[in-house]
Amino acid sequence: MSNWINVPYHSNQVYIVRESAIRDVLKNLITQNKKVKMSSSSKILIDEKHLDLQVFLDIKIKKVEMNDSYNIIKNLVASVEEAVRKLIDKKPKNVQISLIGTY
């Protein structure tokens, strides 16, 4: 069975967001950003209680955008946090971006 996040709502109700849904959202987010590409070694870690997650993304930045890499990464982290928040109603515990090169 795949991994998931439990998202509580109302008094005693919970809905589930599968890891695959989070991966799809992150993949779409990166695909829309024309300044970066995501490596396949990126991962999502979900805690044992299925209540929180950490996102680890390995990315490459376009060579012509390297002078602005700080702002690109800063904006990417904010976008990842917002995309995850829309799914699970809170920001991930951690978003780690590793710049592994250029393309």
Phi and psi restraints in degrees (range 20) as a CNS / XPLOR table:
assign (resid 1 and name C) (resid 2 and name N)
       (resid 2 and name CA) (resid 2 and name C) 1.0 -74.4 20.0 2
assign (resid 2 and name N) (resid 2 and name CA)
       (resid 2 and name C) (resid 3 and name N) 1.0 167.3 20.0 2
assign (resid 2 and name C) (resid 3 and name N)
       (resid 3 and name CA) (resid 3 and name C) 1.0 -82.6 20.0 2
assign (resid 3 and name N) (resid 3 and name CA)
       (resid 3 and name C) (resid 4 and name N) 1.0 159.8 20.0 2
assign (resid 3 and name C) (resid 4 and name N)
       (resid 4 and name CA) (resid 4 and name C) 1.0 -153.3 20.0 2
assign (resid 4 and name N) (resid 4 and name CA)
       (resid 4 and name C) (resid 5 and name N) 1.0 168.3 20.0 2
assign (resid 4 and name C) (resid 5 and name N)
       (resid 5 and name CA) (resid 5 and name C) 1.0 -118.2 20.0 2
assign (resid 5 and name N) (resid 5 and name CA)
       (resid 5 and name C) (resid 6 and name N) 1.0 131.6 20.0 2
assign (resid 5 and name C) (resid 6 and name N)
       (resid 6 and name CA) (resid 6 and name C) 1.0 -86.9 20.0 2
assign (resid 6 and name N) (resid 6 and name CA)
       (resid 6 and name C) (resid 7 and name N) 1.0 128.3 20.0 2
assign (resid 6 and name C) (resid 7 and name N)
       (resid 7 and name CA) (resid 7 and name C) 1.0 -117.2 20.0 2
assign (resid 7 and name N) (resid 7 and name CA)
       (resid 7 and name C) (resid 8 and name N) 1.0 106.2 20.0 2
assign (resid 7 and name C) (resid 8 and name N)
       (resid 8 and name CA) (resid 8 and name C) 1.0 -73.1 20.0 2
assign (resid 8 and name N) (resid 8 and name CA)
       (resid 8 and name C) (resid 9 and name N) 1.0 143.3 20.0 2
assign (resid 8 and name C) (resid 9 and name N)
       (resid 9 and name CA) (resid 9 and name C) 1.0 -149.8 20.0 2
assign (resid 9 and name N) (resid 9 and name CA)
       (resid 9 and name C) (resid 10 and name N) 1.0 154.5 20.0 2
assign (resid 9 and name C) (resid 10 and name N)
       (resid 10 and name CA) (resid 10 and name C) 1.0 55.2 20.0 2
assign (resid 10 and name N) (resid 10 and name CA)
       (resid 10 and name C) (resid 11 and name N) 1.0 -152.1 20.0 2
assign (resid 10 and name C) (resid 11 and name N)
       (resid 11 and name CA) (resid 11 and name C) 1.0 -82.7 20.0 2
assign (resid 11 and name N) (resid 11 and name CA)
       (resid 11 and name C) (resid 12 and name N) 1.0 -55.1 20.0 2
assign (resid 11 and name C) (resid 12 and name N)
       (resid 12 and name CA) (resid 12 and name C) 1.0 -127.7 20.0 2
assign (resid 12 and name N) (resid 12 and name CA)
       (resid 12 and name C) (resid 13 and name N) 1.0 33.1 20.0 2
assign (resid 12 and name C) (resid 13 and name N)
       (resid 13 and name CA) (resid 13 and name C) 1.0 -116.2 20.0 2
assign (resid 13 and name N) (resid 13 and name CA)
       (resid 13 and name C) (resid 14 and name N) 1.0 150.0 20.0 2
assign (resid 13 and name C) (resid 14 and name N)
       (resid 14 and name CA) (resid 14 and name C) 1.0 -140.4 20.0 2
assign (resid 14 and name N) (resid 14 and name CA)
       (resid 14 and name C) (resid 15 and name N) 1.0 139.0 20.0 2
assign (resid 14 and name C) (resid 15 and name N)
       (resid 15 and name CA) (resid 15 and name C) 1.0 -117.2 20.0 2
assign (resid 15 and name N) (resid 15 and name CA)
       (resid 15 and name C) (resid 16 and name N) 1.0 159.7 20.0 2
assign (resid 15 and name C) (resid 16 and name N)
       (resid 16 and name CA) (resid 16 and name C) 1.0 -112.8 20.0 2
assign (resid 16 and name N) (resid 16 and name CA)
       (resid 16 and name C) (resid 17 and name N) 1.0 135.8 20.0 2
assign (resid 16 and name C) (resid 17 and name N)
       (resid 17 and name CA) (resid 17 and name C) 1.0 -116.9 20.0 2
assign (resid 17 and name N) (resid 17 and name CA)
       (resid 17 and name C) (resid 18 and name N) 1.0 116.7 20.0 2
assign (resid 17 and name C) (resid 18 and name N)
       (resid 18 and name CA) (resid 18 and name C) 1.0 -73.6 20.0 2
assign (resid 18 and name N) (resid 18 and name CA)
       (resid 18 and name C) (resid 19 and name N) 1.0 151.6 20.0 2
assign (resid 18 and name C) (resid 19 and name N)
       (resid 19 and name CA) (resid 19 and name C) 1.0 -57.1 20.0 2
assign (resid 19 and name N) (resid 19 and name CA)
       (resid 19 and name C) (resid 20 and name N) 1.0 -36.3 20.0 2
assign (resid 19 and name C) (resid 20 and name N)
       (resid 20 and name CA) (resid 20 and name C) 1.0 -62.6 20.0 2
assign (resid 20 and name N) (resid 20 and name CA)
       (resid 20 and name C) (resid 21 and name N) 1.0 -35.0 20.0 2
assign (resid 20 and name C) (resid 21 and name N)
       (resid 21 and name CA) (resid 21 and name C) 1.0 -67.0 20.0 2
assign (resid 21 and name N) (resid 21 and name CA)
       (resid 21 and name C) (resid 22 and name N) 1.0 -40.2 20.0 2
assign (resid 21 and name C) (resid 22 and name N)
       (resid 22 and name CA) (resid 22 and name C) 1.0 -65.0 20.0 2
assign (resid 22 and name N) (resid 22 and name CA)
       (resid 22 and name C) (resid 23 and name N) 1.0 -43.0 20.0 2
assign (resid 22 and name C) (resid 23 and name N)
       (resid 23 and name CA) (resid 23 and name C) 1.0 -60.4 20.0 2
assign (resid 23 and name N) (resid 23 and name CA)
       (resid 23 and name C) (resid 24 and name N) 1.0 -42.6 20.0 2
assign (resid 23 and name C) (resid 24 and name N)
       (resid 24 and name CA) (resid 24 and name C) 1.0 -61.1 20.0 2
assign (resid 24 and name N) (resid 24 and name CA)
       (resid 24 and name C) (resid 25 and name N) 1.0 -43.8 20.0 2
assign (resid 24 and name C) (resid 25 and name N)
       (resid 25 and name CA) (resid 25 and name C) 1.0 -63.5 20.0 2
assign (resid 25 and name N) (resid 25 and name CA)
       (resid 25 and name C) (resid 26 and name N) 1.0 -43.7 20.0 2
assign (resid 25 and name C) (resid 26 and name N)
       (resid 26 and name CA) (resid 26 and name C) 1.0 -65.6 20.0 2
assign (resid 26 and name N) (resid 26 and name CA)
       (resid 26 and name C) (resid 27 and name N) 1.0 -40.6 20.0 2
assign (resid 26 and name C) (resid 27 and name N)
       (resid 27 and name CA) (resid 27 and name C) 1.0 -61.9 20.0 2
assign (resid 27 and name N) (resid 27 and name CA)
       (resid 27 and name C) (resid 28 and name N) 1.0 -44.7 20.0 2
assign (resid 27 and name C) (resid 28 and name N)
       (resid 28 and name CA) (resid 28 and name C) 1.0 -64.1 20.0 2
assign (resid 28 and name N) (resid 28 and name CA)
       (resid 28 and name C) (resid 29 and name N) 1.0 -39.1 20.0 2
assign (resid 28 and name C) (resid 29 and name N)
       (resid 29 and name CA) (resid 29 and name C) 1.0 -61.2 20.0 2
assign (resid 29 and name N) (resid 29 and name CA)
       (resid 29 and name C) (resid 30 and name N) 1.0 -46.1 20.0 2
assign (resid 29 and name C) (resid 30 and name N)
       (resid 30 and name CA) (resid 30 and name C) 1.0 -68.4 20.0 2
assign (resid 30 and name N) (resid 30 and name CA)
       (resid 30 and name C) (resid 31 and name N) 1.0 -40.0 20.0 2
assign (resid 30 and name C) (resid 31 and name N)
       (resid 31 and name CA) (resid 31 and name C) 1.0 -61.5 20.0 2
assign (resid 31 and name N) (resid 31 and name CA)
       (resid 31 and name C) (resid 32 and name N) 1.0 -36.8 20.0 2
assign (resid 31 and name C) (resid 32 and name N)
       (resid 32 and name CA) (resid 32 and name C) 1.0 -72.2 20.0 2
assign (resid 32 and name N) (resid 32 and name CA)
       (resid 32 and name C) (resid 33 and name N) 1.0 -23.5 20.0 2
assign (resid 32 and name C) (resid 33 and name N)
       (resid 33 and name CA) (resid 33 and name C) 1.0 -85.8 20.0 2
assign (resid 33 and name N) (resid 33 and name CA)
       (resid 33 and name C) (resid 34 and name N) 1.0 110.0 20.0 2
assign (resid 33 and name C) (resid 34 and name N)
       (resid 34 and name CA) (resid 34 and name C) 1.0 -78.7 20.0 2
assign (resid 34 and name N) (resid 34 and name CA)
       (resid 34 and name C) (resid 35 and name N) 1.0 0.0 20.0 2
assign (resid 34 and name C) (resid 35 and name N)
       (resid 35 and name CA) (resid 35 and name C) 1.0 -97.9 20.0 2
assign (resid 35 and name N) (resid 35 and name CA)
       (resid 35 and name C) (resid 36 and name N) 1.0 -13.6 20.0 2
assign (resid 35 and name C) (resid 36 and name N)
       (resid 36 and name CA) (resid 36 and name C) 1.0 -134.6 20.0 2
assign (resid 36 and name N) (resid 36 and name CA)
       (resid 36 and name C) (resid 37 and name N) 1.0 157.9 20.0 2
assign (resid 36 and name C) (resid 37 and name N)
       (resid 37 and name CA) (resid 37 and name C) 1.0 -130.1 20.0 2
assign (resid 37 and name N) (resid 37 and name CA)
       (resid 37 and name C) (resid 38 and name N) 1.0 144.9 20.0 2
assign (resid 37 and name C) (resid 38 and name N)
       (resid 38 and name CA) (resid 38 and name C) 1.0 -98.0 20.0 2
assign (resid 38 and name N) (resid 38 and name CA)
       (resid 38 and name C) (resid 39 and name N) 1.0 139.8 20.0 2
assign (resid 38 and name C) (resid 39 and name N)
       (resid 39 and name CA) (resid 39 and name C) 1.0 -82.5 20.0 2
assign (resid 39 and name N) (resid 39 and name CA)
       (resid 39 and name C) (resid 40 and name N) 1.0 155.7 20.0 2
assign (resid 39 and name C) (resid 40 and name N)
       (resid 40 and name CA) (resid 40 and name C) 1.0 -72.8 20.0 2
assign (resid 40 and name N) (resid 40 and name CA)
       (resid 40 and name C) (resid 41 and name N) 1.0 -12.4 20.0 2
assign (resid 40 and name C) (resid 41 and name N)
       (resid 41 and name CA) (resid 41 and name C) 1.0 -83.3 20.0 2
assign (resid 41 and name N) (resid 41 and name CA)
       (resid 41 and name C) (resid 42 and name N) 1.0 3.5 20.0 2
assign (resid 41 and name C) (resid 42 and name N)
       (resid 42 and name CA) (resid 42 and name C) 1.0 -66.3 20.0 2
assign (resid 42 and name N) (resid 42 and name CA)
       (resid 42 and name C) (resid 43 and name N) 1.0 150.9 20.0 2
assign (resid 42 and name C) (resid 43 and name N)
       (resid 43 and name CA) (resid 43 and name C) 1.0 -145.7 20.0 2
assign (resid 43 and name N) (resid 43 and name CA)
       (resid 43 and name C) (resid 44 and name N) 1.0 163.3 20.0 2
assign (resid 43 and name C) (resid 44 and name N)
       (resid 44 and name CA) (resid 44 and name C) 1.0 -125.0 20.0 2
assign (resid 44 and name N) (resid 44 and name CA)
       (resid 44 and name C) (resid 45 and name N) 1.0 127.5 20.0 2
assign (resid 44 and name C) (resid 45 and name N)
       (resid 45 and name CA) (resid 45 and name C) 1.0 -110.6 20.0 2
assign (resid 45 and name N) (resid 45 and name CA)
       (resid 45 and name C) (resid 46 and name N) 1.0 127.5 20.0 2
assign (resid 45 and name C) (resid 46 and name N)
       (resid 46 and name CA) (resid 46 and name C) 1.0 -112.4 20.0 2
assign (resid 46 and name N) (resid 46 and name CA)
       (resid 46 and name C) (resid 47 and name N) 1.0 134.1 20.0 2
assign (resid 46 and name C) (resid 47 and name N)
       (resid 47 and name CA) (resid 47 and name C) 1.0 -67.1 20.0 2
assign (resid 47 and name N) (resid 47 and name CA)
       (resid 47 and name C) (resid 48 and name N) 1.0 166.5 20.0 2
assign (resid 47 and name C) (resid 48 and name N)
       (resid 48 and name CA) (resid 48 and name C) 1.0 -62.5 20.0 2
assign (resid 48 and name N) (resid 48 and name CA)
       (resid 48 and name C) (resid 49 and name N) 1.0 -30.1 20.0 2
assign (resid 48 and name C) (resid 49 and name N)
       (resid 49 and name CA) (resid 49 and name C) 1.0 -86.2 20.0 2
assign (resid 49 and name N) (resid 49 and name CA)
       (resid 49 and name C) (resid 50 and name N) 1.0 -1.5 20.0 2
assign (resid 49 and name C) (resid 50 and name N)
       (resid 50 and name CA) (resid 50 and name C) 1.0 60.3 20.0 2
assign (resid 50 and name N) (resid 50 and name CA)
       (resid 50 and name C) (resid 51 and name N) 1.0 38.4 20.0 2
assign (resid 50 and name C) (resid 51 and name N)
       (resid 51 and name CA) (resid 51 and name C) 1.0 -116.8 20.0 2
assign (resid 51 and name N) (resid 51 and name CA)
       (resid 51 and name C) (resid 52 and name N) 1.0 -15.0 20.0 2
assign (resid 51 and name C) (resid 52 and name N)
       (resid 52 and name CA) (resid 52 and name C) 1.0 -147.8 20.0 2
assign (resid 52 and name N) (resid 52 and name CA)
       (resid 52 and name C) (resid 53 and name N) 1.0 162.3 20.0 2
assign (resid 52 and name C) (resid 53 and name N)
       (resid 53 and name CA) (resid 53 and name C) 1.0 -144.9 20.0 2
assign (resid 53 and name N) (resid 53 and name CA)
       (resid 53 and name C) (resid 54 and name N) 1.0 161.9 20.0 2
assign (resid 53 and name C) (resid 54 and name N)
       (resid 54 and name CA) (resid 54 and name C) 1.0 -125.6 20.0 2
assign (resid 54 and name N) (resid 54 and name CA)
       (resid 54 and name C) (resid 55 and name N) 1.0 143.0 20.0 2
assign (resid 54 and name C) (resid 55 and name N)
       (resid 55 and name CA) (resid 55 and name C) 1.0 -117.1 20.0 2
assign (resid 55 and name N) (resid 55 and name CA)
       (resid 55 and name C) (resid 56 and name N) 1.0 128.9 20.0 2
assign (resid 55 and name C) (resid 56 and name N)
       (resid 56 and name CA) (resid 56 and name C) 1.0 -122.4 20.0 2
assign (resid 56 and name N) (resid 56 and name CA)
       (resid 56 and name C) (resid 57 and name N) 1.0 112.5 20.0 2
assign (resid 56 and name C) (resid 57 and name N)
       (resid 57 and name CA) (resid 57 and name C) 1.0 -115.5 20.0 2
assign (resid 57 and name N) (resid 57 and name CA)
       (resid 57 and name C) (resid 58 and name N) 1.0 129.1 20.0 2
assign (resid 57 and name C) (resid 58 and name N)
       (resid 58 and name CA) (resid 58 and name C) 1.0 -100.4 20.0 2
assign (resid 58 and name N) (resid 58 and name CA)
       (resid 58 and name C) (resid 59 and name N) 1.0 122.2 20.0 2
assign (resid 58 and name C) (resid 59 and name N)
       (resid 59 and name CA) (resid 59 and name C) 1.0 -128.7 20.0 2
assign (resid 59 and name N) (resid 59 and name CA)
       (resid 59 and name C) (resid 60 and name N) 1.0 160.7 20.0 2
assign (resid 59 and name C) (resid 60 and name N)
       (resid 60 and name CA) (resid 60 and name C) 1.0 -120.1 20.0 2
assign (resid 60 and name N) (resid 60 and name CA)
       (resid 60 and name C) (resid 61 and name N) 1.0 142.5 20.0 2
assign (resid 60 and name C) (resid 61 and name N)
       (resid 61 and name CA) (resid 61 and name C) 1.0 -109.7 20.0 2
assign (resid 61 and name N) (resid 61 and name CA)
       (resid 61 and name C) (resid 62 and name N) 1.0 144.8 20.0 2
assign (resid 61 and name C) (resid 62 and name N)
       (resid 62 and name CA) (resid 62 and name C) 1.0 -55.4 20.0 2
assign (resid 62 and name N) (resid 62 and name CA)
       (resid 62 and name C) (resid 63 and name N) 1.0 138.6 20.0 2
assign (resid 62 and name C) (resid 63 and name N)
       (resid 63 and name CA) (resid 63 and name C) 1.0 -54.9 20.0 2
assign (resid 63 and name N) (resid 63 and name CA)
       (resid 63 and name C) (resid 64 and name N) 1.0 -41.5 20.0 2
assign (resid 63 and name C) (resid 64 and name N)
       (resid 64 and name CA) (resid 64 and name C) 1.0 -70.6 20.0 2
assign (resid 64 and name N) (resid 64 and name CA)
       (resid 64 and name C) (resid 65 and name N) 1.0 -11.9 20.0 2
assign (resid 64 and name C) (resid 65 and name N)
       (resid 65 and name CA) (resid 65 and name C) 1.0 -102.1 20.0 2
assign (resid 65 and name N) (resid 65 and name CA)
       (resid 65 and name C) (resid 66 and name N) 1.0 0.5 20.0 2
assign (resid 65 and name C) (resid 66 and name N)
       (resid 66 and name CA) (resid 66 and name C) 1.0 -59.5 20.0 2
assign (resid 66 and name N) (resid 66 and name CA)
       (resid 66 and name C) (resid 67 and name N) 1.0 -30.1 20.0 2
assign (resid 66 and name C) (resid 67 and name N)
       (resid 67 and name CA) (resid 67 and name C) 1.0 -64.9 20.0 2
assign (resid 67 and name N) (resid 67 and name CA)
       (resid 67 and name C) (resid 68 and name N) 1.0 -20.3 20.0 2
assign (resid 67 and name C) (resid 68 and name N)
       (resid 68 and name CA) (resid 68 and name C) 1.0 -113.4 20.0 2
assign (resid 68 and name N) (resid 68 and name CA)
       (resid 68 and name C) (resid 69 and name N) 1.0 25.7 20.0 2
assign (resid 68 and name C) (resid 69 and name N)
       (resid 69 and name CA) (resid 69 and name C) 1.0 -60.7 20.0 2
assign (resid 69 and name N) (resid 69 and name CA)
       (resid 69 and name C) (resid 70 and name N) 1.0 -36.9 20.0 2
assign (resid 69 and name C) (resid 70 and name N)
       (resid 70 and name CA) (resid 70 and name C) 1.0 -58.2 20.0 2
assign (resid 70 and name N) (resid 70 and name CA)
       (resid 70 and name C) (resid 71 and name N) 1.0 -50.7 20.0 2
assign (resid 70 and name C) (resid 71 and name N)
       (resid 71 and name CA) (resid 71 and name C) 1.0 -67.6 20.0 2
assign (resid 71 and name N) (resid 71 and name CA)
       (resid 71 and name C) (resid 72 and name N) 1.0 -35.2 20.0 2
assign (resid 71 and name C) (resid 72 and name N)
       (resid 72 and name CA) (resid 72 and name C) 1.0 -62.5 20.0 2
assign (resid 72 and name N) (resid 72 and name CA)
       (resid 72 and name C) (resid 73 and name N) 1.0 -46.0 20.0 2
assign (resid 72 and name C) (resid 73 and name N)
       (resid 73 and name CA) (resid 73 and name C) 1.0 -67.4 20.0 2
assign (resid 73 and name N) (resid 73 and name CA)
       (resid 73 and name C) (resid 74 and name N) 1.0 -42.6 20.0 2
assign (resid 73 and name C) (resid 74 and name N)
       (resid 74 and name CA) (resid 74 and name C) 1.0 -58.9 20.0 2
assign (resid 74 and name N) (resid 74 and name CA)
       (resid 74 and name C) (resid 75 and name N) 1.0 -46.0 20.0 2
assign (resid 74 and name C) (resid 75 and name N)
       (resid 75 and name CA) (resid 75 and name C) 1.0 -67.8 20.0 2
assign (resid 75 and name N) (resid 75 and name CA)
       (resid 75 and name C) (resid 76 and name N) 1.0 -35.4 20.0 2
assign (resid 75 and name C) (resid 76 and name N)
       (resid 76 and name CA) (resid 76 and name C) 1.0 -65.1 20.0 2
assign (resid 76 and name N) (resid 76 and name CA)
       (resid 76 and name C) (resid 77 and name N) 1.0 -43.8 20.0 2
assign (resid 76 and name C) (resid 77 and name N)
       (resid 77 and name CA) (resid 77 and name C) 1.0 -59.3 20.0 2
assign (resid 77 and name N) (resid 77 and name CA)
       (resid 77 and name C) (resid 78 and name N) 1.0 -46.0 20.0 2
assign (resid 77 and name C) (resid 78 and name N)
       (resid 78 and name CA) (resid 78 and name C) 1.0 -61.4 20.0 2
assign (resid 78 and name N) (resid 78 and name CA)
       (resid 78 and name C) (resid 79 and name N) 1.0 -40.2 20.0 2
assign (resid 78 and name C) (resid 79 and name N)
       (resid 79 and name CA) (resid 79 and name C) 1.0 -66.6 20.0 2
assign (resid 79 and name N) (resid 79 and name CA)
       (resid 79 and name C) (resid 80 and name N) 1.0 -40.9 20.0 2
assign (resid 79 and name C) (resid 80 and name N)
       (resid 80 and name CA) (resid 80 and name C) 1.0 -63.8 20.0 2
assign (resid 80 and name N) (resid 80 and name CA)
       (resid 80 and name C) (resid 81 and name N) 1.0 -46.8 20.0 2
assign (resid 80 and name C) (resid 81 and name N)
       (resid 81 and name CA) (resid 81 and name C) 1.0 -58.5 20.0 2
assign (resid 81 and name N) (resid 81 and name CA)
       (resid 81 and name C) (resid 82 and name N) 1.0 -43.2 20.0 2
assign (resid 81 and name C) (resid 82 and name N)
       (resid 82 and name CA) (resid 82 and name C) 1.0 -67.7 20.0 2
assign (resid 82 and name N) (resid 82 and name CA)
       (resid 82 and name C) (resid 83 and name N) 1.0 -41.4 20.0 2
assign (resid 82 and name C) (resid 83 and name N)
       (resid 83 and name CA) (resid 83 and name C) 1.0 -64.0 20.0 2
assign (resid 83 and name N) (resid 83 and name CA)
       (resid 83 and name C) (resid 84 and name N) 1.0 -42.4 20.0 2
assign (resid 83 and name C) (resid 84 and name N)
       (resid 84 and name CA) (resid 84 and name C) 1.0 -68.3 20.0 2
assign (resid 84 and name N) (resid 84 and name CA)
       (resid 84 and name C) (resid 85 and name N) 1.0 -40.2 20.0 2
assign (resid 84 and name C) (resid 85 and name N)
       (resid 85 and name CA) (resid 85 and name C) 1.0 -59.3 20.0 2
assign (resid 85 and name N) (resid 85 and name CA)
       (resid 85 and name C) (resid 86 and name N) 1.0 -37.1 20.0 2
assign (resid 85 and name C) (resid 86 and name N)
       (resid 86 and name CA) (resid 86 and name C) 1.0 -65.8 20.0 2
assign (resid 86 and name N) (resid 86 and name CA)
       (resid 86 and name C) (resid 87 and name N) 1.0 -27.9 20.0 2
assign (resid 86 and name C) (resid 87 and name N)
       (resid 87 and name CA) (resid 87 and name C) 1.0 -84.9 20.0 2
assign (resid 87 and name N) (resid 87 and name CA)
       (resid 87 and name C) (resid 88 and name N) 1.0 -44.8 20.0 2
assign (resid 87 and name C) (resid 88 and name N)
       (resid 88 and name CA) (resid 88 and name C) 1.0 -116.5 20.0 2
assign (resid 88 and name N) (resid 88 and name CA)
       (resid 88 and name C) (resid 89 and name N) 1.0 7.8 20.0 2
assign (resid 88 and name C) (resid 89 and name N)
       (resid 89 and name CA) (resid 89 and name C) 1.0 65.2 20.0 2
assign (resid 89 and name N) (resid 89 and name CA)
       (resid 89 and name C) (resid 90 and name N) 1.0 21.4 20.0 2
assign (resid 89 and name C) (resid 90 and name N)
       (resid 90 and name CA) (resid 90 and name C) 1.0 -161.6 20.0 2
assign (resid 90 and name N) (resid 90 and name CA)
       (resid 90 and name C) (resid 91 and name N) 1.0 158.8 20.0 2
assign (resid 90 and name C) (resid 91 and name N)
       (resid 91 and name CA) (resid 91 and name C) 1.0 -72.1 20.0 2
assign (resid 91 and name N) (resid 91 and name CA)
       (resid 91 and name C) (resid 92 and name N) 1.0 153.7 20.0 2
assign (resid 91 and name C) (resid 92 and name N)
       (resid 92 and name CA) (resid 92 and name C) 1.0 -64.8 20.0 2
assign (resid 92 and name N) (resid 92 and name CA)
       (resid 92 and name C) (resid 93 and name N) 1.0 155.0 20.0 2
assign (resid 92 and name C) (resid 93 and name N)
       (resid 93 and name CA) (resid 93 and name C) 1.0 -60.0 20.0 2
assign (resid 93 and name N) (resid 93 and name CA)
       (resid 93 and name C) (resid 94 and name N) 1.0 -35.9 20.0 2
assign (resid 93 and name C) (resid 94 and name N)
       (resid 94 and name CA) (resid 94 and name C) 1.0 -153.1 20.0 2
assign (resid 94 and name N) (resid 94 and name CA)
       (resid 94 and name C) (resid 95 and name N) 1.0 140.0 20.0 2
assign (resid 94 and name C) (resid 95 and name N)
       (resid 95 and name CA) (resid 95 and name C) 1.0 -125.7 20.0 2
assign (resid 95 and name N) (resid 95 and name CA)
       (resid 95 and name C) (resid 96 and name N) 1.0 114.9 20.0 2
assign (resid 95 and name C) (resid 96 and name N)
       (resid 96 and name CA) (resid 96 and name C) 1.0 -113.8 20.0 2
assign (resid 96 and name N) (resid 96 and name CA)
       (resid 96 and name C) (resid 97 and name N) 1.0 123.0 20.0 2
assign (resid 96 and name C) (resid 97 and name N)
       (resid 97 and name CA) (resid 97 and name C) 1.0 -107.8 20.0 2
assign (resid 97 and name N) (resid 97 and name CA)
       (resid 97 and name C) (resid 98 and name N) 1.0 125.5 20.0 2
assign (resid 97 and name C) (resid 98 and name N)
       (resid 98 and name CA) (resid 98 and name C) 1.0 -111.5 20.0 2
assign (resid 98 and name N) (resid 98 and name CA)
       (resid 98 and name C) (resid 99 and name N) 1.0 119.5 20.0 2
assign (resid 98 and name C) (resid 99 and name N)
       (resid 99 and name CA) (resid 99 and name C) 1.0 -83.7 20.0 2
assign (resid 99 and name N) (resid 99 and name CA)
       (resid 99 and name C) (resid 100 and name N) 1.0 113.1 20.0 2
assign (resid 99 and name C) (resid 100 and name N)
       (resid 100 and name CA) (resid 100 and name C) 1.0 -105.7 20.0 2
assign (resid 100 and name N) (resid 100 and name CA)
       (resid 100 and name C) (resid 101 and name N) 1.0 0.3 20.0 2
assign (resid 100 and name C) (resid 101 and name N)
       (resid 101 and name CA) (resid 101 and name C) 1.0 155.5 20.0 2
assign (resid 101 and name N) (resid 101 and name CA)
       (resid 101 and name C) (resid 102 and name N) 1.0 -166.2 20.0 2
assign (resid 101 and name C) (resid 102 and name N)
       (resid 102 and name CA) (resid 102 and name C) 1.0 -124.4 20.0 2
assign (resid 102 and name N) (resid 102 and name CA)
       (resid 102 and name C) (resid 103 and name N) 1.0 168.2 20.0 2
